[in-house]
C-alpha cells in the first residue's frame, strides 16, 4: 500500500513547508504549549477540505476548476488572480528561507552569502519544476518527509518537555494573552492560514491526477494516502511547538530569521542540533518552493484551458508539458527574486502571507461545499451533514479571526 502512495507525500511538504514550520515554531516560542490545540483543529479542518475536493475530482471526473465554474465564472477569476499574487509571495519567503537556512551551515565569505544561496536554490527549484515535474518532486518529498520526521522526534524527546502541559495545550483550547514579538490573535490567524491553506489545498486534487488517480475506484487509496499525510503533518506540527515551547520559550527568545529558529535545536543539542534543524528548515522551504510552483502551475494550466476553451494536451496528456504551465514556472521562480535586495525578515513575511490566506477561506469553502453537496453531481458520495458542519465551522473561525485582527488594527490607528 505504501508503494502506491505519493500525492500525500508531495502535499505534506507543499503545505508543511516554511509556513507551518515558522508558524508552529513561533507559536511555541512565544506562547509555550498553549496553542498546541490549533494543530489538532487544523488537521481536522484541512483533512475534510482536501478530502472533499479530491472526492469531487474522482467521483465526477471533472477538475476542481470545472466544479468551481458551475457556481460562477467569478470564482475562477478569483482563484486565478489570488493564486498569481499569493504564490508570488509564498515563493518569496521560501526562497529567502532556503538560502537563510543553508547560510547558517555554510556561510560564504561575503555579506551576500544568504542571498547567493537563495538564488542558487531558486535556480535548482526552477530546473526541477520545469523539467522534472511531478515525478521528480514525489521522489524528493518521500526522502524529505522521513528526514524531517526523524529530526523532529529526536529534538522533541531531548528537549525534556512537560507532559502535563502538552496534554493541557492539546485538549484544553485557550487563546493566551499577547506576549513576545507576535500578537496572539495574529499568531492564531497565521496558524489557521497555514493549517488550512485554502489556495494551496487545491494542489492535492491535481497531484492525484498527475499520479493517475482519475476515477472513483481510487477513492479508498486516496483517502488512505491523505490520512497518512495528515497524520504526518499533525505529528510534525505538535513536535515543532513542543520543541520550541521547551527550549526557546523559557529563554524569552524572539524568532525573526533562520538563525533564531536554529536555537530550537542548538539549545538542546549544540552543533548537532544546529545541523539537524538547519537541514530540516531547508528541506521544508525547498520542497515547498518546488511543490507550490508545480501544483499551482498545474492549476493555472487548467484555468487557462477552461477560460480560453482551448485544449493543449501536451506530451502524455499532462498539463506539465503545456506552455502555460512552463510560463507559470518561469514567472513564479524568478519574479520573487527582488526580495533578495530588500533585507525583509523571512519569519515576519511568512506569518503575514499565512495570515492573508485566511481571507480566502470564507469564499472558497462555501463554493466547494455547494458543489460537493449536489446530489446530481455526487450521488451517494455527496457530503454528509458532519462534513458540511466542519466546513461551516472553518468559515466561521476564519471570519472571527479576521474580524478580531481587523478590529485590533483599526483600534490601534491603522484605519485612520
Secondary structure, DSSP 8 states (H G I E B T S, - for coil): -GGG--HHHHHHHHHTTHHHHHHHHHHHHHHTTTTTHHHHHHHHHHHHHHHHHHHHHHHH---HHHHHHTT-HHHHHHHHHHHHHHHHHHHHHHHHHHHHHHHHHS--SSTTHHHHHHHHHHHHHHHIIIIIHHHHHHHHHHHHHHHHHHHHHHHHHHTT--HHHHHHHHHS-------SSS-HHHHHHHHHHHHH-HHHHHHHHHHHHHHT--SGGGHHHHHHHHHHHHHHHHHHHHHHHHHHHHHTGGGT----SHHHHTHHHHHHHHHHHHHHHHHHHHHHHHHHHHHHHHHHHHHHHHHHHHHH------GGG-GGGSHHHHHHHHHHHHGGGGGGGT---HHHHHHHHHHHHHHHHHHHHHHHHHHHT-HHHHGGGS--HHHHHHHHHHHHHHHHHHHHHHHHHIIIIIT-
